[in-house]
Amino acid sequence: MPFLVRYIAQIPKVGLKYRLMHFWRYLNISHIIAYIRYRFGLMRDAKYYKKHNPELRKFEQFRNRYIIQSPKIYLSLEELEAEDWDADAFVVGSDQVWNCPAIHRPIYFLQFVRNAKRIAYAASFGKNELDEEYKSDLPDLLRKFCAVGVREDRGLEFCQEAGRNDAVVVCDPTLLLTKQFYVDNLLDGCCTSESNHLFCYLINWQTRIPMTDIKRFAYDNSLDIRYFNAHALELSDFVEPYDDLTIESWLRSLISSRYVCTNSFHGVIFSILMHRSFIVLPLQGIYSGMNSRINALLDRLGLSDRIFREDSNFERVLNMPIDWGDVELRLNEFRESSESFLKKVI
């Protein structure tokens, strides 16, 4: 029976000596600006959460209902190493588990595992470049893995450069399942008919958001904007978030939408699974490296023209027809190869 190991990464405590030695860093103008933005963000978050209680999103209830979890929450490598695990294999993935500080890498590269297989499935580095220390450590970090499956081509290159020429690109696990599975299991088999709204899902990372284009498109097509935010304040000064922000409501609203606008990898995935006309707003700045996973998936499925670029016309991109038959053929081939990878190694 598979289960999720509940681990919460702890932020190392910094002693007084360290703070005094690095005091000059706190006087750096970029650090001061970042701190001011951080404090303003906290104040905006507090104001937002007064109106939209995060507990109403019911994430914990969702996990408890659908995911078998370890009874204990682990807080350190030592706790994980001390556990007498009753498991034949450990799988790490599928999020940006390898985009982590060096102190947490022993955990996310499964170095606490002793007498079981180590498998990576759809693991992501979440960046286009690794620092020299990470590059030099990576061969040893990957050495004891029975199999390595990553989520994007750049991650595959990192693994190959580290000596894992057997690494492969596999699909995100959400793509292993079909639309009907999600409808049957999360929406009790009830697939809501199409509604006249634009589903807007944005995560709180730097993105060029064409607010004027979004509003004009919605107005010209008599669409409501049903806006879901991932954290607290993405776009909340532009349009009010939807009343019901639970996972089930998120899925139901996406399925029933006429159009989808998102900067999220999984917003893209579920638009594809549910055959929704969608547009992707690329991440920018320090987050632009995370676009590689979206770009790789869209290239594979022949959907690269869904990305909103500097010279794009918002309405034209959203209204471009999609050959869903061709997309499904490509997706099924990708899904089958990924399933084969899992079955072979397990």
C-alpha positions in Angstrom: 0.0 0.0 0.0 1.6 3.3 -1.0 1.8 6.1 1.5 3.1 9.7 1.7 6.0 10.4 4.0 5.1 13.6 5.8 8.2 15.8 6.1 8.4 19.5 6.9 11.7 21.2 6.1 12.9 23.2 9.0 14.7 26.6 8.5 18.1 26.3 10.3 18.5 28.7 13.3 21.1 31.3 12.8 23.2 32.2 15.8 24.1 35.6 17.1 27.7 35.1 15.9 26.6 34.5 12.4 24.3 37.4 12.4 27.0 39.8 13.6 29.5 38.5 11.1 27.0 39.0 8.3 25.5 42.2 9.6 26.8 44.1 6.5 24.5 42.1 4.3 21.5 43.5 6.1 22.6 47.0 5.2 22.7 46.2 1.5 20.1 48.3 -0.4 18.7 45.3 -2.2 18.1 43.5 1.1 16.4 46.6 2.6 14.1 46.8 -0.4 13.3 43.1 -0.2 12.6 43.4 3.5 10.2 46.4 3.0 8.4 44.4 0.3 8.2 41.5 2.6 6.7 43.5 5.4 4.1 45.1 3.1 3.3 41.6 1.8 2.6 40.4 5.3 0.3 43.4 5.9 -1.6 42.7 2.6 -1.8 39.0 3.4 -3.3 39.8 6.8 -5.9 42.0 5.2 -6.7 39.4 2.6 -7.0 36.5 5.2 -9.5 38.5 7.2 -11.8 38.2 4.3 -10.7 34.8 2.9 -9.9 32.4 5.7 -7.3 29.9 4.3 -8.9 27.1 6.4 -12.0 27.4 4.1 -9.9 26.0 1.3 -9.9 22.7 3.1 -6.5 21.5 1.9 -5.9 19.4 5.0 -9.3 17.8 4.8 -8.6 17.0 1.1 -5.2 15.3 2.0 -6.8 13.4 4.8 -9.6 12.1 2.6 -7.6 11.1 -0.5 -4.0 10.5 0.5 -2.7 7.8 2.8 0.0 9.5 5.0 2.6 8.5 7.5 1.2 8.8 11.0 4.2 10.9 12.0 5.4 14.2 10.6 9.2 14.2 10.3 11.3 17.3 10.9 14.8 16.2 10.2 17.1 13.8 8.4 17.9 12.2 11.8 14.3 11.4 12.5 13.9 9.8 9.0 17.0 7.8 9.4 15.9 6.5 12.8 12.6 5.2 11.5 12.2 1.5 10.8 10.5 1.7 7.5 8.3 -1.1 6.2 8.6 -0.2 2.5 10.1 -1.9 -0.6 10.7 1.4 -2.5 10.7 5.1 -2.0 9.7 7.5 -4.8 10.7 11.1 -4.7 8.8 13.6 -6.9 7.0 15.1 -8.6 7.3 18.7 -7.6 10.4 20.9 -7.6 11.9 18.6 -4.9 15.4 19.1 -6.2 15.1 22.9 -6.2 16.1 23.0 -2.5 18.9 24.4 -0.3 21.9 22.2 0.1 21.0 21.4 3.7 17.8 19.7 2.6 19.3 17.7 -0.4 20.1 14.5 1.6 16.4 14.2 2.3 15.1 15.0 -1.1 17.6 12.6 -2.6 16.5 9.9 -0.3 19.8 9.4 1.6 17.9 8.2 4.7 16.8 5.1 2.7 18.8 2.0 3.6 17.3 -1.3 2.4 14.8 -0.3 -0.2 14.8 1.0 -3.8 15.3 4.7 -4.5 13.3 6.0 -7.4 12.9 9.5 -8.8 9.6 10.1 -10.7 9.0 13.4 -12.4 11.4 15.2 -10.1 12.2 18.7 -11.1 15.2 21.0 -10.5 12.9 24.0 -11.2 15.8 26.0 -12.8 17.8 26.3 -16.0 21.2 26.4 -14.3 22.8 24.8 -11.2 25.6 26.3 -9.2 29.0 24.7 -9.2 28.6 23.1 -5.8 25.3 21.5 -6.8 26.9 20.2 -10.0 29.8 18.6 -8.2 27.5 17.0 -5.6 24.9 15.7 -8.0 26.8 12.5 -9.2 27.0 11.2 -5.6 23.4 12.3 -4.8 22.1 10.3 -7.8 24.4 7.3 -7.4 22.1 5.0 -5.4 18.9 5.6 -7.4 17.6 2.5 -9.2 15.9 4.7 -11.8 15.7 8.5 -12.4 12.7 10.1 -14.1 12.6 13.8 -14.4 10.0 16.3 -15.5 11.7 18.4 -18.1 14.5 18.3 -20.7 16.8 20.6 -18.7 16.6 18.3 -15.7 17.5 15.4 -18.0 20.6 17.3 -19.1 21.7 17.9 -15.5 21.3 14.2 -14.7 23.2 13.1 -17.8 26.0 15.5 -17.0 26.2 13.9 -13.6 26.7 10.5 -15.2 23.1 9.2 -15.2 22.7 8.5 -18.9 19.8 6.2 -18.0 17.7 9.1 -16.8 14.5 9.8 -18.8 11.8 12.4 -19.1 8.4 11.3 -17.7 5.1 13.0 -17.5 3.8 14.7 -14.4 1.8 12.1 -12.3 -1.4 14.2 -12.7 -1.2 13.3 -16.5 -1.2 9.6 -15.7 -4.9 9.9 -14.9 -7.7 10.8 -17.2 -10.4 13.4 -17.0 -13.0 10.8 -16.1 -10.9 9.7 -13.1 -10.9 13.2 -11.7 -14.6 13.7 -12.3 -15.5 10.3 -10.8 -13.4 10.6 -7.7 -13.3 14.3 -6.9 -16.7 15.5 -8.3 -18.7 12.4 -7.6 -19.1 11.7 -11.3 -20.9 15.0 -11.9 -19.3 16.9 -14.8 -20.6 20.4 -14.8 -21.8 21.7 -18.2 -19.9 24.6 -19.8 -20.6 27.9 -18.2 -20.0 31.4 -19.5 -16.9 32.3 -17.6 -13.1 32.8 -18.0 -11.2 30.7 -15.5 -8.2 32.6 -14.2 -5.7 30.8 -12.0 -2.5 32.6 -11.0 0.3 31.7 -8.7 2.3 34.4 -6.8 5.4 34.5 -9.0 6.6 37.4 -11.2 4.5 37.4 -14.3 3.5 40.0 -16.9 -0.2 39.9 -16.5 -2.1 41.7 -19.3 -4.9 42.9 -17.1 -6.4 45.2 -19.7 -6.5 42.4 -22.3 -8.1 40.0 -19.8 -10.8 42.5 -18.9 -11.5 43.5 -22.5 -11.7 39.9 -23.6 -14.1 39.0 -20.8 -16.3 42.1 -21.6 -16.3 41.6 -25.4 -17.3 37.9 -24.9 -19.8 38.5 -22.1 -17.7 36.4 -19.7 -17.6 36.4 -16.0 -14.0 36.2 -14.6 -13.9 33.3 -12.1 -10.5 34.0 -10.4 -8.7 31.5 -8.2 -5.4 32.6 -6.5 -2.8 30.2 -5.3 -1.7 32.1 -2.2 -3.1 35.4 -1.1 -2.8 38.4 -3.3 -2.2 37.5 -6.9 -4.3 39.9 -8.9 -6.7 40.6 -6.0 -6.5 44.3 -6.6 -7.7 43.6 -10.2 -10.6 41.2 -9.6 -12.2 39.6 -6.5 -11.3 36.0 -5.9 -14.0 33.4 -6.3 -16.1 32.6 -3.2 -15.3 28.9 -3.0 -11.6 28.3 -3.3 -11.5 24.6 -2.4 -9.8 22.0 -4.7 -13.1 20.5 -5.8 -14.4 24.0 -6.7 -11.2 24.8 -8.5 -11.6 21.6 -10.7 -15.3 22.1 -11.3 -14.8 25.7 -12.3 -12.0 24.8 -14.7 -14.0 22.0 -16.3 -17.0 24.2 -16.8 -15.1 27.3 -18.1 -15.1 28.5 -21.7 -11.5 29.7 -21.5 -8.5 29.4 -19.1 -5.8 32.0 -18.3 -3.0 30.8 -16.1 0.7 31.0 -15.3 0.7 27.7 -13.5 2.1 24.4 -14.7 -0.8 22.4 -13.2 -3.2 25.0 -14.5 -1.9 24.1 -18.0 -2.0 20.4 -17.3 -5.7 20.4 -16.2 -6.6 22.7 -19.1 -5.2 20.0 -21.4 -6.8 17.1 -19.6 -10.2 18.9 -19.6 -9.9 20.1 -23.2 -10.2 23.8 -22.4 -9.0 26.6 -24.6 -6.2 28.2 -22.6 -3.4 30.8 -22.7 -0.2 30.6 -20.7 1.4 33.7 -19.1 5.1 32.9 -18.7 6.9 33.6 -15.5 9.6 36.3 -15.5 12.7 37.4 -13.6 14.2 34.9 -11.2 11.3 32.6 -11.7 11.7 32.3 -15.5 13.7 29.1 -15.2 10.4 27.4 -14.1 9.0 28.0 -17.5 11.0 25.1 -18.9 8.6 22.5 -17.6 5.6 24.2 -19.3 7.6 24.7 -22.5 8.7 21.1 -22.6 5.2 19.8 -22.1 3.6 22.1 -24.7 6.4 21.3 -27.2 5.7 17.6 -26.8 2.0 18.0 -27.2 2.2 20.5 -30.1 0.7 23.3 -28.1 3.6 25.8 -28.0 1.4 28.5 -29.6 -0.7 28.8 -26.4 2.1 30.9 -24.8 1.4 34.6 -24.5 4.5 36.4 -25.8 5.5 40.1 -26.2 4.1 40.2 -29.7 1.1 38.1 -29.0 -2.5 39.1 -29.4 -4.4 37.8 -26.2 -7.7 37.2 -28.0 -6.1 35.5 -31.0 -4.2 33.0 -28.8 -7.2 32.1 -26.8 -9.4 31.6 -29.9 -6.9 29.5 -31.9 -8.4 26.1 -32.4 -6.8 23.1 -30.8 -6.7 19.7 -32.5 -7.6 17.7 -29.3 -7.4 14.4 -31.3 -3.8 15.0 -32.1 -3.1 16.2 -28.5 -4.6 13.0 -27.0 -2.5 10.8 -29.3 0.7 12.5 -28.2 -0.4 12.5 -24.6 -1.3 8.8 -24.6 2.1 7.9 -26.0 3.8 10.0 -23.3 1.5 8.5 -20.6 2.2 4.9 -21.7 6.0 5.4 -21.7 5.8 6.9 -18.2 3.7 4.1 -16.9 6.1 1.6 -18.4 9.0 3.3 -16.6 7.2 3.0 -13.3 6.1 -0.6 -13.8 9.6 -1.7 -14.9 11.4 -0.2 -11.9 8.9 -1.1 -9.3 
